[in-house]
Amino acid sequence: METNCNYNQEKFKFEAIFSKKIVKLRSFYLHAFIYAIGLIIYVLKEFYGISLNFFPMIYLNSVVMIIWTSVFLVSAIDLFAYYKIFGEEWEERKLKNILDKRTKTQKWE
């Protein structure tokens, strides 16, 4: 009975890890999509002279785009460096470590 509980706890841990990755990746792609739209609007406004003088677009200027680009690049580096450091090899080692602990503590009586 104890091993079944351990298996469920390990399964829950892995589901939590993968759900965090999925949420982080999904939020990054959403941010990238919104950033691309903002960049297109900024280019249209600044370089092509299209007047977009309504509420959110009136505040889209060079300073905002520089800050937004910096935040976007930092989040991209953070996300992809995280996957590079904690990639599939790290996950396999962690899985093997947890499974080794489980087999050591499992009693076959």
Residue pairs with C-beta under 8 A, 6 or more apart in sequence:
2 105
2 106
2 107
3 102
3 106
6 102
6 105
6 106
7 102
10 98
10 99
10 102
13 98
14 95
17 91
24 79
25 79
28 75
28 76
28 79
31 72
31 75
32 72
32 76
35 68
35 69
35 72
38 60
38 65
38 68
39 65
41 52
41 57
41 60
42 60
42 65
44 50
44 52
45 51
45 52
45 57
45 60
46 62
52 58
52 60
